[in-house]
Amino acid sequence: QVQLVESGGGLVQAGGSLRLSCATVGSVFRVDVMAWHRQALGKQRELVAGITPGGNTNYADSVKGRFTVSRDNAKNTIYLQLNDLKPEDTAVYYCAARITNPGRTFDSWGQGTQVTVSS
């Protein structure tokens, strides 16, 4: 069974920084696109940033220039560096990955990690 395990959330003041990590645990043949999403209280889940195995990235307009997504393909791990945090970045952050095992391709999600930014 494949799991995504996140870490690195917490409470930070506005203007501060955090680094989130998400590791793939279990047997995988290939991990394709990996991404971070977030869901604030009372709002829909939204894509924050994504990254391909080749390192191509995309970001939500609201985080461009402040957040940086990266990955370690050898470890099947994705990271999100959050800088210049704002109160509106407060949300539960989820990582996601498209995984291919023999005969099957599926999306896997982490359990979420809380990021709270105080003003």
Secondary structure, DSSP 8 states (H G I E B T S, - for coil): --EEEEE--EEEETT--EEEEEEEES--SEEEEEEEEEE-TTS--EEEEEE-TT--EEE-TTTTTTEEEEEETTTTEEEEEE-S--GGG-EEEEEEEEEEETTEEEEEEB--EEEEEE-
